[in-house]
Structures are given as structure tokens and as C-alpha cells.
Amino acid sequence: MLKILSIVFGLLFTLFAAFQYNDPDPEVWIPIYGFAAMACFMAYAGVGRWWFFAAMALIYFVAAYYQWPPIFEGFLFSEVGMRSLNIEMAREAGGLAICAIVMVVLAILTRQPVRR
């Protein structure tokens, strides 16, 4: 289960990072998703420890909290463009929350003893 989730989310986060090339601030978001992808590949290779993933989850959760918009107007997935700054902030906070949730799952799965 760990290997499948790690490779799937590692590839997804790599794709998310690639989509940020035309973002107004790619220098912020490419590393955010790149570090999440790197962590997933570390879990796949078995070199990440549970506390590392837990620390990354905490960082991503705190960042998502601070990125949350003052007025939530939704995510509006049907639109590609940015209708308001609050929607863009909600999307960014959502991406950070996805990273955090995946890091929590990786922390839980790497903490469990390997069954042979």
C-alpha cells in the first residue's frame, strides 16, 4: 500500500509542480509541490522516517491555515482563470492541505512495522 500511494502521489505532485510554470509566483509553488513529490519518492525508496513526514505535514497544515482566504468564496473548479483573490487563496490553501494529508498518511504508513 505504501509503495503504490507513494508513487501515485509522487507523480501527481510532480505534475502539480510542472503546472506552476505559468503561475504568477512559480518560485514559491514549484518547490512546495516539488518537496511533496520528493517526500513521496523517499517513502517509496524506504529512506523517509515517520517523524520526517509528520514534520512536513505540520508545516503544510500551518501554511494552509495561513493561506486560507479572509472570505471563502469557493474553489470554482469550472473556471480556469482567477475571478477573485479569495478564490485563488482558497485553491492554494487546498493544495497545501492535500500535501499535508498525504504527508500524514505517509507518516502513519511508515510508522507501522513492515509485515513479511
Backbone torsions as a table, in degrees:
resi	resn	phi	psi	omega
1	MET	NA	-43.6	-179.7
2	LEU	-60.8	-45.0	-177.2
3	LYS	-64.8	-41.4	-179.4
4	ILE	-65.9	-48.7	179.1
5	LEU	-62.2	-40.1	-178.8
6	SER	-61.8	-46.6	-177.6
7	ILE	-71.1	-39.9	179.9
8	VAL	-63.5	-50.7	-178.7
9	PHE	-72.9	-30.2	174.7
10	GLY	-61.4	-43.9	177.8
11	LEU	-68.6	-39.4	178.0
12	LEU	-63.0	-45.3	179.6
13	PHE	-66.0	-33.3	174.7
14	THR	-63.9	-42.1	176.4
15	LEU	-64.1	-42.7	177.4
16	PHE	-58.9	-42.8	179.1
17	ALA	-63.6	-40.1	179.9
18	ALA	-65.3	-34.5	179.5
19	PHE	-69.4	-13.2	-176.6
20	GLN	-84.3	-1.4	-175.3
21	TYR	-61.2	-29.2	-179.9
22	ASN	-103.8	13.2	176.7
23	ASP	-72.4	152.5	178.0
24	PRO	-61.5	-25.2	179.5
25	ASP	-133.1	65.5	-178.1
26	PRO	-65.5	-25.7	-179.5
27	GLU	-66.0	-16.3	175.8
28	VAL	-91.8	-48.3	-168.9
29	TRP	-83.9	-29.5	176.7
30	ILE	-63.6	-46.0	176.3
31	PRO	-65.6	-34.2	179.6
32	ILE	-59.5	-50.8	179.3
33	TYR	-75.3	-29.7	177.4
34	GLY	-65.1	-41.5	177.5
35	PHE	-65.7	-37.2	177.1
36	ALA	-64.6	-42.0	177.8
37	ALA	-63.7	-43.5	179.2
38	MET	-60.4	-41.5	179.2
39	ALA	-63.7	-39.9	178.1
40	CYS	-63.7	-42.3	179.0
41	PHE	-69.0	-30.6	174.1
42	MET	-65.1	-41.8	177.8
43	ALA	-64.2	-40.1	177.9
44	TYR	-60.2	-42.4	-178.5
45	ALA	-79.3	-10.8	179.4
46	GLY	79.7	20.8	-178.9
47	VAL	-102.3	-7.7	179.0
48	GLY	-90.8	143.1	177.5
49	ARG	-101.4	157.8	-175.3
50	TRP	-59.4	-37.7	-177.2
51	TRP	-69.1	-28.7	176.3
52	PHE	-65.8	-46.1	179.5
53	PHE	-68.0	-35.5	177.3
54	ALA	-65.4	-40.5	178.1
55	ALA	-65.7	-40.8	177.7
56	MET	-64.7	-38.8	177.7
57	ALA	-61.0	-44.1	179.2
58	LEU	-61.2	-43.8	179.4
59	ILE	-62.5	-44.8	179.8
60	TYR	-66.4	-39.2	178.2
61	PHE	-64.6	-42.7	178.6
62	VAL	-63.8	-43.1	178.5
63	ALA	-63.2	-40.0	178.6
64	ALA	-64.6	-39.5	178.3
65	TYR	-61.5	-46.7	-178.9
66	TYR	-72.8	-23.1	179.8
67	GLN	-84.9	-14.2	-176.3
68	TRP	-58.9	136.4	-176.1
69	PRO	-70.3	153.0	178.1
70	PRO	-64.6	-32.4	176.4
71	ILE	-128.7	116.6	-178.4
72	PHE	-80.0	118.7	178.8
73	GLU	-111.1	9.5	-179.3
74	GLY	98.5	-176.1	179.7
75	PHE	-106.2	-24.6	-179.6
76	LEU	45.2	66.4	-179.9
77	PHE	-69.7	-15.7	-179.3
78	SER	-75.4	-14.6	179.1
79	GLU	-109.9	141.0	178.0
80	VAL	-87.4	-39.4	-177.1
81	GLY	-75.6	174.6	180.0
82	MET	-99.9	110.8	179.9
83	ARG	-80.2	-35.1	177.1
84	SER	-149.7	161.5	179.8
85	LEU	-65.4	-33.8	179.2
86	ASN	-63.4	-37.9	178.3
87	ILE	-67.6	-42.2	178.1
88	GLU	-63.4	-41.3	178.3
89	MET	-65.5	-37.7	178.0
90	ALA	-65.4	-40.6	177.7
91	ARG	-62.9	-43.4	-179.9
92	GLU	-65.7	-42.5	177.5
93	ALA	-63.8	-37.3	177.5
94	GLY	-64.0	-40.9	176.8
95	GLY	-63.3	-40.9	176.9
96	LEU	-65.3	-38.1	178.5
97	ALA	-66.0	-38.5	176.4
98	ILE	-61.5	-44.4	177.3
99	CYS	-59.2	-43.8	-178.7
100	ALA	-63.3	-44.4	-178.8
101	ILE	-63.6	-42.0	178.4
102	VAL	-64.0	-39.0	178.6
103	MET	-65.2	-36.6	176.3
104	VAL	-63.2	-45.0	179.1
105	VAL	-61.7	-43.2	178.6
106	LEU	-64.0	-38.7	178.1
107	ALA	-62.8	-43.1	180.0
108	ILE	-66.0	-44.9	-177.3
109	LEU	-69.9	-32.3	179.3
110	THR	-81.1	-19.3	178.1
111	ARG	-77.3	-28.3	-179.6
112	GLN	-70.6	141.2	179.0
113	PRO	-65.9	147.3	-179.8
114	VAL	-74.8	129.3	178.3
115	ARG	-92.0	135.0	-180.0
116	ARG	-113.4	NA	NA
